């Protein structure tokens, strides 16, 4: 190891998700602010009856979000309000958030009255299905949400190709694509890297490219989202079972509770621009 850190690989893919729990947009480069990729989880749907943030972490209520895709009508700008989003339905129809009545169409799709908004509630409520409970158990993780946006907890979520390859080797009849896990950054690990590489990054810092530095805080606990059918990915409950069996870890964020994990959460130490192909160094 040198003062410049060890080789962590390269940035393979960058993703931004303008609307929480909807399909996102693949980027060639992204501005990483203190809050994460600019525009990420800027919008969410809110259940008008309960006031809760809509999230596919409770699939019985919100799995329909995963069939929708969203992108900004023009790129977001630092310091400005998020631009309108264009939402695309599975049948190819599309509606911009500033054109017509998207709330009515979304309410029909989701089976409950909802409002699409960038306004984060002061005390947000967000439900999560406990993936390990024998009976259906819902917990509220709203208090963990990042200030100012609709991210569950951290600024960024990262996953490595080594982890995806390890899961695929453990259960070759399932498809472990990065898309299932909705990361912001997919890292192509160096040749010879094997297993759940990013588990060893928790508590350390990563440098990406010439500007960005991240602090890795926790392994990412997985819920039912990777098992849900989404755009380009079929439903597969075996995905979560594989993670439960082979990569259950204590999560510092949750007082050391042991949960199935894949990928890591990161907070931004130094903002800047990241690009596909940028070198990743473990400091």
Secondary structure as GFF3:
##gff-version 3
##sequence-region A 1 283
A	DSSP	beta_strand	6	16	.	.	.	ID=ss1
A	DSSP	beta_strand	25	27	.	.	.	ID=ss2
A	DSSP	beta_strand	29	33	.	.	.	ID=ss3
A	DSSP	beta_strand	36	37	.	.	.	ID=ss4
A	DSSP	beta_strand	44	47	.	.	.	ID=ss5
A	DSSP	alpha_helix	59	62	.	.	.	ID=ss6
A	DSSP	three_ten_helix	63	67	.	.	.	ID=ss7
A	DSSP	beta_strand	69	72	.	.	.	ID=ss8
A	DSSP	beta_strand	85	88	.	.	.	ID=ss9
A	DSSP	beta_strand	94	96	.	.	.	ID=ss10
A	DSSP	alpha_helix	102	110	.	.	.	ID=ss11
A	DSSP	beta_strand	114	117	.	.	.	ID=ss12
A	DSSP	beta_strand	127	129	.	.	.	ID=ss13
A	DSSP	beta_strand	138	140	.	.	.	ID=ss14
A	DSSP	three_ten_helix	142	144	.	.	.	ID=ss15
A	DSSP	beta_strand	156	160	.	.	.	ID=ss16
A	DSSP	alpha_helix	161	170	.	.	.	ID=ss17
A	DSSP	alpha_helix	178	181	.	.	.	ID=ss18
A	DSSP	beta_strand	185	188	.	.	.	ID=ss19
A	DSSP	three_ten_helix	197	201	.	.	.	ID=ss20
A	DSSP	beta_strand	205	208	.	.	.	ID=ss21
A	DSSP	beta_strand	212	221	.	.	.	ID=ss22
A	DSSP	three_ten_helix	225	227	.	.	.	ID=ss23
A	DSSP	alpha_helix	238	246	.	.	.	ID=ss24
A	DSSP	beta_strand	248	251	.	.	.	ID=ss25
A	DSSP	three_ten_helix	252	254	.	.	.	ID=ss26
A	DSSP	beta_strand	257	270	.	.	.	ID=ss27
A	DSSP	beta_strand	272	275	.	.	.	ID=ss28
A	DSSP	beta_strand	279	282	.	.	.	ID=ss29
###
